[in-house]
Amino acid sequence: MKLKVFSILFLSSFSLFAQFSISGKVTSAETGLPVESAEVWNKTLGKVVLTDAAGNYQMTNLKPGAYTLVAFGYEYQIAEKQLDLSQNVQVDFRLSPLAESLSEVVLNARKEQLFALRKLRKVEGTAIYAGKKSEVVLMDKVSGNKAANKARQIYSQVVGLNIYDNGDAGIQLNIGGRGLDPNRTQNFNTRQNGYDISADVLGYPESYYTPPAEALEEIQVVRGAASLQYGTQFGGLLNFKFHQPSDKKIEFLTRQSVGSYDLFTSFNSLSGTLGDFSYYTYYNYKGGKGFRPNSEYDSHNAFAHLGWQVSDKTKISFEYTFLDYLAQQPGGLTDYQFYENPDYSNRERNWFDVNWNLFALKLEQQLSENTEFSLNIFGLDASRKALGFRENRVSIVDPGGPRELLVDDFNNWGAEARILTRYQLFGEESVLLFGSKYYQANNNQQQGPGSDGMGPDFSFYNQEYPNYQRQSVFEFPNQNLAFFGENIFNITNEFSITPGIRVEYINTEANGNYKNIVLDLAGNALLDETVEENQDFERSFVLLGVGSSYNLNASNEFYANFSQNYRSVTFNDIRVVNPSYQVDPNISDEKGFTADLGIRGRLGDFLSYDASIFGLKYQDRIGEILKEEERVNAQGELEETGRLIRFRGNIGDAFIYGLETFAEWNVKNSLFPQLEDYQLNLFLNSAFTKSEYIRSEANNVEGNQVEFIPAVNLKTGVNFGYKNFIAGLQYSYLSKQYTDATNAPQDRDDRVRGIEGSIPAYGIMDLSASYSWKRFRLESGINNLLNNSYFTRRATGYPGPGIIPAQPLTWYTTLQFKL
């Protein structure tokens, strides 16, 4: 009798505490090849895992019971299986491709099902995103002008972004948010396929190269909490994820686009898989004349990805990116000029040139059943050249003579290694990530007289113009070593806490010289000296953070995080002579933190949402104020010139907070589920932000609003579809924002500078449509449908100085063929 009781107790305890695993492989039913990055969703628990390069997946630490598994694969049918788990089992999925005969509306509905869970998952590859505010732009769902990288359409569902509109077919991306300067996306850690692509991650984090939207599968955005894993930027992470190689031996795609102001773009890609080898390549050309005189541009961009599946556990890939970009810049306008004629230009000799060469080698290794390793080695060999006349008196017509020439050469390389392992703790699965990054750069910058001609001659003419006052030659060595780690502690099946740490060592140097030349009224040199300058900014620090997540059910969660941030001073903050502003020689790095608290998820198949409040604290924020210019005179003394300039330095401490909300309502699913050939979605993206300088030693700053922050940032729209026809209408609105810490108001009668003043509120409407027939797709649309005259920035340097007008009404048409 005792033995029987004991046996019953043993079996009961075994059933209560035994834990099993489900593993398997996801393959294509058509080719038999593995499906990489397929999602296997445990519908019962609401947890998702991804397949590796060999198509394998695993779910561990599962209690006995009934489970439903759903497998998703890009461009594949959805497969579902049910099982009763009482031992370790293997469940394989063979996914059938989506039929090409399906209508665009049905294809989109399938893809919406596929990506219904799509924010960044808690764990992806060797990265942790648990508890972080993340947003994913799914490019197949974007209705807009992809040929011209129209940012306000592509990022329409990313909350709170402030976007500069340059009108150059989207060759350069300019986005910011939460009070961060949008110029060349310099406040985000910008990557493609997981590696850095900016000029210099710490010393000059500006992105002169932006991947074309037509090459992308998705864009991943993680706010400031990404600082622990990806670097210290306040904005967070922006990662462009390219299309994966096709399962076919060869797949060809071509997209030819034309539009207003001689816009022409050509995107052509080849992709495929041959046994263990895979490839994805493209060539993209963009050209046009812009809507203002003196604004032609020409761009060539190529990319190649080569992958080798060495074994089921090892994959190696190599990538190369090339960009060559030449643009004529029409310069900026004063306020009076803008309201008189926004198409005006008085700069005929301003040119801008970019040459970009990116290299990356990646190793992905499955070390064991629970442990993954990745190594990214990347390098950059690039240059940017700016040539022209950029006096801060914008109204002055270019008088001819030598032009100012700025040349930057960027040479850097880095390596980032990551290990992610899963282990048991208190009966729940925990995930540990630790890694390190080494980064080294040796960049050069030269400033001096350019030619007196009209065209893009990027040679220096120092001997011909020895008295040119803005001359300098500098080297900027930069070294960075970082160690980081995060750990997901699953306290219960619903609640997890993710603490993290990042240890940084940074050494930024500036070694070189500049000319101090003082001229008399006749142009003769009263003082001509070469000033040697050697600066060394060496520092080490620790960043801490913690995130948490609570799953209300399989589809909805609360999330919260707190992370310290840091931003290094840049080359421009150390040494560039700019007639529009001066830099404080004692400028130092920014410090602070970012915090988010929110709820996100979906209700059934009809509503997707994300609502959060955030806080962002800046200490020693770098900004600009208006003050009198100071210059060294012939006696070597510092004196005021009486000229009003913008002064760049550590303005003070600031606090920014706000509410960010996003909701998308699938009207068809909620009201007309029987209409399979129709699509109707409404979305609302809104950010309401407050800001204040809470401490400042500068005059007329404390208590002011922080620059680059519209109090209201709104994007809303509707997407409609019937069979193979899909259309979208979007409206964007941004309220007034300031451009400097003194909150200088706009002066519409300013006939001289155009550099100071607020940016008025503006609203824009965009219309887009597409129609698919067999292997063809026709896309067309109108941007700025109401033909509003507005501007989004006041530039202090190139492409200004002055107001940079945004594009008026423009149209585009794209023809796509896929084989």
C-alpha positions in Angstrom: 0.0 0.0 0.0 2.9 2.4 0.9 4.6 1.6 -2.4 1.4 2.4 -4.3 1.0 5.7 -2.5 4.6 6.5 -3.1 4.3 5.7 -6.8 1.3 8.0 -7.1 3.1 10.8 -5.4 6.2 10.3 -7.5 4.2 10.3 -10.8 2.2 13.4 -9.6 5.4 15.3 -8.7 7.0 14.3 -12.0 4.0 15.6 -14.0 4.1 18.8 -12.0 7.8 19.5 -12.2 9.0 17.7 -15.4 10.0 20.0 -18.2 10.3 19.0 -21.8 11.4 20.6 -25.1 10.0 20.9 -28.6 12.5 21.1 -31.4 12.3 20.7 -35.2 13.1 22.1 -38.6 11.2 24.5 -40.9 11.8 23.8 -44.6 10.3 24.9 -47.9 7.8 22.4 -49.3 8.8 23.5 -52.8 12.6 23.3 -52.7 13.2 21.3 -49.5 15.7 24.0 -48.4 15.6 25.4 -44.8 13.7 28.6 -44.1 15.9 30.9 -42.1 14.4 33.4 -39.6 10.9 31.7 -39.8 8.8 32.3 -36.7 7.5 29.4 -34.7 4.9 30.7 -32.3 3.8 28.8 -29.2 0.2 30.0 -29.4 -0.6 28.6 -26.0 2.1 30.5 -24.2 2.4 33.5 -26.6 6.2 32.9 -27.0 8.1 33.0 -30.3 11.4 31.5 -31.4 13.2 32.0 -34.7 14.8 29.3 -36.9 18.5 29.5 -37.5 20.3 29.4 -40.8 19.7 25.7 -41.1 16.0 26.1 -40.4 16.2 24.6 -36.9 14.3 25.9 -33.8 13.9 24.8 -30.2 11.6 25.6 -27.3 12.8 24.4 -23.9 11.5 24.1 -20.3 7.9 23.3 -21.3 5.6 21.7 -18.8 3.5 18.7 -19.8 0.2 19.6 -21.5 -1.5 20.6 -24.8 0.2 23.1 -27.1 -0.6 24.7 -30.4 2.4 25.7 -32.6 2.1 28.0 -35.6 4.9 28.4 -38.1 5.3 31.6 -40.2 7.8 32.2 -43.0 8.3 35.2 -45.2 6.2 34.7 -48.4 5.0 31.2 -47.2 1.7 29.8 -46.2 0.9 29.6 -42.4 1.1 26.1 -40.9 -0.4 25.1 -37.5 0.0 21.9 -35.5 -1.3 20.7 -32.1 0.3 18.2 -29.7 0.1 16.8 -26.2 3.5 17.1 -24.6 4.7 14.4 -22.3 8.2 13.9 -23.5 10.8 15.7 -25.7 9.4 15.8 -29.2 10.4 16.9 -32.7 7.9 18.8 -34.8 8.9 19.7 -38.3 7.1 22.1 -40.6 7.1 22.1 -44.4 5.8 25.5 -45.6 4.2 26.0 -49.0 4.9 29.3 -50.8 2.2 31.8 -51.2 0.5 31.5 -54.6 1.5 34.2 -57.0 -2.1 34.2 -58.3 -3.4 35.6 -55.0 -4.5 39.2 -55.1 -2.3 41.9 -53.5 -5.0 42.4 -50.8 -5.0 38.7 -49.8 -1.2 38.6 -49.9 -1.0 41.6 -47.6 -3.6 40.0 -45.3 -1.4 36.9 -45.1 1.7 39.0 -44.4 -0.3 40.9 -41.7 -1.0 37.6 -40.1 2.6 36.6 -40.5 3.8 39.8 -38.8 0.9 40.2 -36.3 3.4 39.9 -33.4 5.9 42.1 -35.0 7.7 44.4 -32.7 11.2 43.3 -31.9 11.0 40.0 -30.0 12.6 39.6 -26.6 15.5 37.7 -28.2 16.6 37.9 -31.9 19.8 36.2 -32.9 22.4 37.4 -30.4 20.5 40.5 -29.3 18.1 41.2 -26.4 15.2 43.6 -26.8 13.1 42.6 -23.8 11.5 45.6 -22.0 12.7 48.1 -24.6 10.5 50.4 -26.7 11.0 49.1 -30.2 9.3 49.7 -33.6 9.7 47.8 -36.8 8.9 49.3 -40.2 7.8 46.4 -42.5 8.7 47.6 -45.9 6.1 45.4 -47.7 3.4 47.2 -45.8 4.7 50.7 -46.6 2.5 52.6 -49.0 4.5 55.5 -50.3 7.4 56.8 -52.5 10.1 54.1 -51.9 12.0 55.2 -55.1 12.8 58.6 -53.4 13.1 57.2 -49.8 10.3 59.5 -48.8 11.0 59.4 -45.0 7.7 60.7 -43.7 5.8 57.9 -45.5 8.3 55.2 -44.7 8.5 56.1 -41.0 4.8 57.0 -40.7 4.2 54.4 -38.0 7.3 55.2 -35.9 6.2 57.6 -33.2 7.6 61.1 -32.5 10.2 61.4 -35.3 11.2 64.8 -36.5 12.3 64.6 -40.2 14.2 67.1 -42.4 12.9 67.2 -46.0 15.9 67.7 -48.3 14.3 66.8 -51.7 17.3 64.8 -52.9 15.4 61.5 -53.6 16.2 60.4 -50.0 19.9 59.8 -50.6 20.6 61.1 -47.1 18.3 60.4 -44.2 17.7 63.1 -41.6 15.6 62.0 -38.6 15.6 62.8 -34.9 13.1 62.6 -32.1 12.6 63.7 -28.5 14.7 66.8 -28.9 17.5 65.3 -31.0 18.9 67.1 -34.0 17.7 65.3 -37.1 20.8 66.4 -39.2 22.0 63.3 -40.9 20.5 61.1 -38.2 23.5 61.9 -36.0 21.8 61.0 -32.7 21.0 57.4 -33.6 23.5 54.5 -33.7 22.9 53.8 -37.4 23.6 50.3 -38.7 22.8 48.0 -41.6 22.5 44.2 -41.0 23.8 44.9 -37.5 27.1 46.8 -38.2 27.9 50.5 -38.1 27.6 52.6 -41.3 28.0 56.2 -40.1 31.2 58.3 -40.7 32.6 57.7 -37.2 30.5 56.1 -34.5 31.7 58.5 -31.8 33.7 61.3 -33.4 31.4 62.1 -36.3 28.2 60.0 -36.1 26.6 61.5 -39.2 25.1 59.2 -41.9 26.0 60.4 -45.4 24.9 57.0 -46.8 21.4 55.6 -46.4 20.3 52.3 -47.9 17.6 52.5 -50.6 14.1 51.6 -49.3 13.7 49.2 -52.3 16.5 47.0 -50.9 15.1 46.7 -47.4 12.9 44.0 -45.7 12.5 46.0 -42.5 13.8 48.9 -40.5 14.3 48.3 -36.8 14.1 51.2 -34.4 15.0 50.9 -30.7 14.8 54.0 -28.5 17.4 55.2 -26.0 17.4 51.9 -24.1 19.6 50.4 -26.9 22.5 52.3 -25.4 23.7 49.4 -23.4 24.1 47.0 -26.3 24.7 49.3 -29.3 26.5 52.4 -28.0 25.7 55.5 -26.1 23.5 57.6 -28.4 20.5 59.2 -26.8 18.3 58.4 -29.9 18.9 54.6 -29.7 19.4 52.2 -32.6 18.4 52.4 -36.2 19.1 49.2 -38.1 18.4 48.7 -41.8 17.8 45.0 -42.5 18.2 44.0 -46.2 16.2 41.5 -48.1 17.3 37.9 -47.5 18.6 35.9 -50.5 15.8 34.1 -52.4 15.3 30.4 -52.1 15.4 30.2 -55.9 18.6 29.8 -57.9 18.1 33.2 -59.4 15.5 35.9 -58.8 15.6 39.2 -60.7 13.8 42.4 -59.7 13.9 45.7 -61.6 12.1 49.0 -60.6 12.2 52.0 -62.9 10.9 55.3 -61.6 10.3 58.8 -63.0 8.9 61.9 -61.3 8.8 65.7 -61.0 11.9 67.8 -61.7 13.6 65.2 -63.9 13.6 62.5 -61.2 14.8 59.2 -62.5 15.7 56.2 -60.4 16.7 52.7 -61.4 16.8 49.8 -58.9 17.9 46.3 -60.1 18.6 43.3 -57.9 19.7 39.7 -58.3 19.2 37.1 -55.5 19.3 33.4 -55.1 20.6 30.3 -53.3 22.9 27.6 -54.9 23.3 24.8 -52.4 25.2 26.1 -49.4 25.9 29.5 -51.1 23.5 32.4 -51.2 23.7 35.9 -52.6 21.8 39.2 -52.8 23.0 42.1 -54.9 21.7 45.4 -56.2 22.5 48.5 -58.2 20.6 51.7 -57.6 20.9 55.0 -59.6 19.2 58.2 -58.6 19.3 61.5 -60.5 17.3 64.7 -60.8 17.5 68.5 -60.8 15.5 69.4 -57.7 12.8 72.0 -57.6 15.1 74.9 -57.1 17.8 76.2 -59.5 21.3 74.9 -58.8 20.1 71.6 -57.2 21.0 68.8 -59.5 22.1 65.5 -58.0 23.5 62.2 -59.3 24.0 59.0 -57.2 25.3 55.5 -57.8 24.9 52.8 -55.1 25.8 49.1 -55.2 25.6 46.3 -52.7 26.6 42.7 -52.6 25.9 40.0 -49.9 27.6 36.6 -50.2 26.7 33.9 -47.7 28.1 30.4 -47.1 26.3 27.8 -44.9 29.4 26.0 -43.8 27.4 23.5 -41.7 24.1 23.3 -39.8 25.8 25.3 -37.0 28.1 27.7 -38.9 27.4 30.5 -41.3 29.8 33.1 -42.8 28.7 36.1 -44.8 30.6 39.0 -46.5 29.0 42.3 -47.6 30.3 45.3 -49.6 28.5 48.6 -50.1 29.5 51.4 -52.5 28.1 54.9 -52.9 29.2 57.8 -55.1 27.1 60.9 -54.8 27.5 64.4 -56.3 25.0 67.2 -55.7 24.9 70.9 -56.5 23.5 72.8 -53.5 21.3 75.9 -54.0 22.1 77.3 -50.6 19.8 78.6 -47.9 17.3 81.5 -47.8 16.4 84.3 -45.5 12.9 84.4 -44.1 12.0 87.3 -46.4 13.4 85.4 -49.5 11.5 82.2 -48.5 8.1 83.9 -48.3 8.8 86.0 -51.4 9.9 83.1 -53.5 10.8 79.7 -52.0 12.2 78.5 -55.4 14.9 81.2 -55.3 18.7 80.4 -55.2 21.7 82.8 -55.1 24.3 80.1 -54.9 25.6 78.7 -58.2 29.0 77.3 -57.1 28.1 75.1 -54.1 28.8 71.4 -54.5 28.8 68.4 -52.3 30.4 65.0 -52.9 30.3 61.7 -51.0 32.2 58.5 -51.7 31.5 55.5 -49.4 33.0 52.1 -49.2 31.7 49.7 -46.5 33.0 46.2 -45.8 31.6 43.6 -43.4 32.4 40.0 -42.5 30.1 38.1 -40.2 30.4 34.7 -38.5 27.4 33.1 -36.8 28.1 30.0 -34.8 25.8 27.7 -32.8 28.1 26.6 -30.0 25.7 24.3 -28.3 22.0 23.6 -28.0 21.5 26.8 -25.9 24.4 29.0 -26.9 25.0 31.2 -29.9 28.0 33.3 -31.0 28.3 36.1 -33.5 31.3 38.1 -34.7 30.9 41.2 -36.9 34.1 42.7 -38.4 33.5 45.9 -40.4 35.4 48.7 -42.0 34.9 52.0 -43.8 36.9 53.9 -46.4 35.1 57.1 -47.3 35.2 60.8 -47.9 32.9 63.8 -48.0 33.7 67.1 -49.7 31.8 70.4 -49.4 32.7 73.3 -51.7 31.1 76.7 -52.0 30.3 80.1 -50.6 28.6 79.9 -47.2 28.8 83.3 -45.5 26.4 83.8 -42.7 24.9 86.8 -44.5 22.7 84.5 -46.6 21.3 87.4 -48.7 24.8 88.2 -50.2 25.1 87.1 -53.7 28.2 85.0 -54.3 30.9 87.6 -55.4 33.1 85.0 -57.0 36.7 84.3 -56.0 38.0 81.3 -54.1 35.4 79.1 -52.6 35.6 77.4 -49.2 36.6 73.7 -49.4 36.1 71.2 -46.6 37.4 67.6 -47.1 36.9 64.8 -44.6 38.5 61.3 -45.1 37.1 58.6 -42.9 39.1 55.4 -42.3 37.9 53.1 -39.5 37.3 49.5 -38.6 35.7 47.6 -35.7 34.8 44.2 -34.4 31.8 43.3 -32.3 31.5 39.8 -30.7 28.4 38.5 -28.9 27.6 35.4 -27.0 24.0 34.6 -26.0 23.1 31.6 -23.9 20.0 30.2 -22.3 20.0 28.6 -18.9 17.7 27.4 -16.1 17.1 29.5 -13.0 14.4 28.8 -10.5 12.5 26.6 -13.0 12.4 29.3 -15.7 14.5 29.9 -18.7 16.9 32.9 -18.4 18.9 34.5 -21.2 22.4 35.9 -20.8 24.1 38.1 -23.4 27.6 39.5 -23.1 29.8 41.0 -25.7 32.5 43.4 -26.5 33.3 45.9 -29.2 36.6 47.4 -30.4 36.6 50.4 -32.7 39.5 52.3 -34.2 39.5 55.3 -36.5 42.0 57.6 -38.1 40.2 60.4 -39.8 41.6 63.5 -41.6 40.0 66.9 -42.1 41.3 69.8 -44.2 39.7 73.2 -44.6 41.0 75.9 -47.0 40.5 77.8 -50.3 39.0 76.0 -53.3 38.9 77.1 -56.9 37.3 80.2 -58.2 35.5 78.3 -60.9 31.9 77.2 -61.2 32.1 73.4 -61.3 32.8 70.7 -58.7 36.6 71.1 -58.5 37.6 69.6 -55.1 41.3 70.6 -55.2 42.8 72.9 -52.7 44.4 76.2 -53.9 46.5 77.2 -50.9 49.4 78.7 -52.9 47.1 80.8 -55.1 45.2 82.2 -52.1 47.7 82.3 -49.2 45.7 84.9 -47.2 42.5 82.8 -47.1 41.4 83.1 -43.5 39.7 79.7 -42.8 42.5 77.2 -43.2 43.2 74.1 -41.1 44.6 70.6 -41.3 43.7 68.0 -38.6 43.9 64.4 -37.8 41.3 62.8 -35.5 42.4 59.5 -34.1 39.7 57.7 -32.3 39.8 54.6 -30.2 36.9 52.8 -28.4 36.7 49.7 -26.3 33.4 48.5 -24.8 32.1 45.6 -22.8 28.4 45.0 -22.4 26.0 42.5 -20.9 22.3 42.0 -20.3 20.3 39.2 -18.7 16.6 38.3 -19.0 15.4 36.9 -15.7 12.0 35.3 -16.2 10.6 35.6 -12.7 7.4 34.0 -13.8 6.0 32.9 -17.2 4.5 36.4 -17.5 7.0 38.7 -15.8 10.7 39.3 -16.7 13.4 41.7 -15.6 16.4 42.6 -17.7 19.3 44.4 -16.1 22.3 45.5 -18.2 25.6 47.2 -18.1 28.0 48.8 -20.5 31.6 49.7 -19.7 33.2 52.2 -22.2 36.7 53.5 -22.9 37.0 56.3 -25.4 40.0 58.3 -26.5 39.3 61.0 -29.0 42.2 63.2 -30.2 42.6 66.3 -32.4 46.1 66.9 -33.8 46.8 69.6 -36.3 47.0 73.3 -36.9 44.9 76.2 -38.2 45.8 79.6 -39.6 45.1 82.8 -37.6 45.1 85.5 -40.3 44.0 89.1 -39.6 43.6 91.3 -42.7 43.4 95.1 -43.1 40.7 96.7 -45.3 42.9 96.3 -48.3 43.2 92.6 -47.8 46.8 92.7 -46.6 47.8 90.4 -43.8 48.4 92.2 -40.5 48.9 88.8 -38.7 49.6 85.4 -40.3 50.4 82.7 -37.9 50.0 78.9 -37.8 48.6 77.7 -34.5 49.4 74.2 -33.4 46.7 72.4 -31.5 46.8 69.0 -29.9 43.8 67.8 -27.8 43.3 64.5 -26.1 39.9 63.5 -24.7 40.4 60.3 -22.9 37.6 59.0 -20.6 36.1 55.8 -19.2 32.7 55.3 -17.7 29.9 52.8 -16.9 26.3 52.9 -18.1 23.6 51.0 -16.3 20.1 50.1 -17.2 17.1 47.8 -16.5 14.0 46.8 -18.4 10.9 44.8 -17.4 8.1 43.2 -19.2 4.7 41.8 -18.0 2.6 39.8 -20.4 -1.1 40.4 -19.8 -1.8 37.5 -22.3 -0.3 36.1 -25.5 -0.8 39.4 -27.4 -0.4 42.3 -24.9 2.3 43.4 -22.6 3.4 46.2 -20.2 7.0 47.3 -20.6 9.3 49.6 -18.8 12.9 50.5 -19.0 15.6 52.9 -17.7 19.0 53.3 -19.4 21.8 55.8 -18.9 23.0 57.6 -22.1 26.1 59.4 -23.2 27.1 61.4 -26.3 30.7 62.2 -27.2 31.7 65.5 -28.6 32.3 65.4 -32.4 35.0 66.6 -34.8 32.9 69.6 -35.6 32.7 70.4 -31.8 36.4 70.3 -31.6 37.7 72.0 -34.7 36.0 73.5 -37.7 36.0 77.2 -38.6 32.5 78.1 -39.5 31.4 81.7 -40.3 27.9 81.0 -39.0 28.8 79.9 -35.5 31.7 79.5 -33.0 32.4 76.5 -30.8 33.3 76.7 -27.1 36.9 75.5 -26.7 35.9 73.9 -23.4 33.0 71.9 -24.8 32.4 68.5 -23.2 30.4 65.3 -23.6 26.7 65.0 -22.9 25.3 62.6 -20.2 21.8 61.6 -19.1 19.2 58.9 -19.2 16.2 57.7 -21.0 13.1 56.0 -19.5 10.0 54.5 -21.0 6.7 53.1 -19.5 4.1 51.7 -21.8 1.6 49.0 -23.0 1.5 47.5 -26.4 0.0 44.6 -28.4 -3.1 43.9 -30.3 -6.8 43.1 -29.7 -7.9 40.2 -31.9 -7.1 40.8 -35.6 -8.6 44.3 -35.7 -6.5 46.6 -33.5 -2.7 47.0 -33.0 -1.5 49.6 -30.5 1.5 51.0 -28.5 1.1 53.8 -25.9 3.9 55.0 -23.7 5.2 57.9 -21.6 8.9 58.7 -21.7 11.4 60.9 -19.9 14.8 62.0 -21.2 17.3 63.9 -19.0 20.2 65.7 -20.5 23.2 66.9 -18.5 25.5 69.4 -20.2 23.4 69.3 -23.4 25.2 70.6 -26.4 23.2 73.3 -28.1 23.4 76.8 -29.7 22.7 80.3 -28.4 23.0 83.8 -29.9 25.9 85.9 -28.7 28.5 88.4 -29.9 31.4 86.9 -31.9 34.8 86.8 -30.3 38.0 86.8 -32.3 41.8 86.9 -31.6 43.1 90.3 -32.7 46.6 91.3 -34.0 47.9 91.6 -30.5 46.7 88.0 -29.7 43.9 89.2 -27.5 40.3 88.0 -27.5 37.9 90.7 -28.4 34.2 91.0 -29.4 33.6 92.0 -33.1 30.1 93.3 -32.5 28.7 90.7 -34.9 25.9 88.4 -33.7 26.6 84.7 -34.2 25.4 81.3 -33.0 27.6 79.9 -30.2 27.8 76.2 -29.8 28.7 74.6 -26.4 27.3 72.9 -23.3 24.2 75.0 -22.8 22.9 73.4 -19.6 20.7 70.6 -18.3 17.4 69.8 -19.9 14.5 67.5 -19.2 12.1 66.2 -21.9 9.0 64.2 -21.4 5.9 63.2 -23.3 3.2 60.8 -24.4 3.7 58.7 -27.6 0.8 56.7 -29.0 0.2 54.6 -32.1 -2.9 52.7 -33.1 -3.9 50.9 -36.3 -7.5 49.8 -36.8 -8.3 47.1 -39.3 -11.8 48.3 -40.3 -12.4 45.4 -42.7 -11.6 42.7 -40.1 -13.7 44.3 -37.4 -16.8 45.3 -39.5 -16.6 43.4 -42.8 -14.7 40.2 -42.2 -16.5 38.4 -45.1 -15.0 40.8 -47.7 -11.8 38.9 -48.4 -10.9 41.0 -51.5 -11.0 44.3 -49.6 -8.6 46.0 -47.3 -9.4 49.1 -45.1 -7.0 50.3 -42.3 -6.9 53.5 -40.4 -3.8 54.6 -38.3 -3.0 57.3 -35.9 0.5 58.1 -34.8 0.8 61.0 -32.3 3.4 62.4 -29.9 2.8 65.2 -27.4 6.1 66.5 -25.9 7.1 69.0 -23.3 10.6 70.2 -22.6 12.5 72.7 -20.5 16.1 73.8 -19.8 16.2 73.3 -16.0 19.7 74.7 -15.5 21.9 77.0 -17.6 24.7 79.5 -17.0 24.0 81.1 -20.3 21.8 84.2 -20.5 18.2 83.8 -21.5 18.2 80.0 -21.6 16.9 78.5 -18.3 13.2 77.9 -18.5 13.2 77.8 -22.3 12.0 75.0 -24.4 14.5 72.6 -25.9 15.1 73.0 -29.6 13.9 70.5 -32.3 10.8 69.6 -30.4 7.3 70.2 -31.8 4.8 70.0 -29.0 2.5 68.1 -31.3 3.8 65.6 -33.9 0.9 63.8 -35.7 0.7 61.4 -38.6 -2.6 59.8 -39.6 -3.9 58.0 -42.7 -6.0 55.5 -44.4 -5.1 52.5 -46.5 -7.6 51.0 -48.9 -7.4 48.0 -51.2 -9.5 45.9 -53.6 -7.9 42.8 -55.1 -4.7 44.0 -56.8 -5.3 47.7 -56.2 -4.0 49.4 -53.0 -4.1 53.1 -52.2 -3.0 55.2 -49.2 -3.7 58.7 -48.0 -1.5 60.2 -45.2 -1.6 63.5 -43.4 1.4 64.8 -41.3 1.4 67.7 -38.9 4.1 69.2 -36.7 3.6 72.3 -34.5 6.1 75.1 -34.1 9.6 74.3 -33.0 12.7 76.3 -32.0 16.1 75.9 -33.5 18.3 77.3 -30.7 18.3 77.3 -26.9 17.4 81.0 -26.6 14.1 80.3 -28.4 14.7 83.1 -30.9 11.3 83.8 -32.6 10.8 83.9 -36.3 11.3 87.2 -38.1 9.5 87.0 -41.4 11.1 90.3 -42.5 14.7 89.0 -41.9 16.5 89.9 -45.2 20.0 89.0 -44.1 20.6 85.6 -42.4 17.7 83.1 -42.1 19.8 81.1 -39.6 18.0 82.2 -36.4 14.3 81.8 -35.6 11.7 79.2 -35.0 10.2 76.8 -37.6 6.5 77.5 -38.1 3.9 74.7 -37.9 3.3 72.8 -41.1 1.0 70.1 -42.5 1.5 67.9 -45.5 -0.7 65.4 -47.3 0.6 62.5 -49.4 -1.3 60.2 -51.8 0.0 56.8 -53.1 -1.4 53.9 -55.1 -0.3 50.6 -56.7 -1.7 48.0 -59.0 -0.2 44.5 -59.5 -0.7 42.3 -62.6 1.1 39.0 -62.8 4.9 39.8 -62.5 4.3 43.6 -62.9 3.5 46.3 -60.5 2.7 49.9 -61.2 3.1 52.4 -58.4 2.3 56.1 -58.4 1.6 59.0 -56.1 1.6 62.6 -55.2 3.7 64.1 -52.4 2.6 67.3 -50.7 -0.8 67.0 -52.4 -2.0 70.4 -51.2 1.1 72.1 -52.5 1.9 73.7 -49.1 5.0 76.0 -48.9 7.0 75.1 -45.8 10.4 74.4 -44.4 11.8 71.9 -41.9 15.2 73.3 -41.1 17.5 76.2 -40.7 21.0 75.1 -41.6 24.1 76.7 -40.0 26.5 75.3 -42.6 26.1 73.2 -45.8 23.6 72.8 -47.4 22.9 76.4 -46.3 23.4 78.5 -44.3 19.8 79.6 -44.0 16.3 78.2 -44.5 16.2 75.0 -46.7 12.8 75.0 -48.4 10.9 71.7 -48.6 9.5 70.3 -51.8 6.3 71.6 -53.3 3.8 69.2 -54.9 5.6 66.4 -56.7 4.5 63.2 -58.5 6.2 59.9 -59.1 5.6 56.7 -61.1 7.3 53.3 -60.7 7.1 50.2 -62.9 8.3 47.0 -61.3 9.0 43.6 -62.9 9.9 40.5 -60.9 11.2 37.2 -62.4 
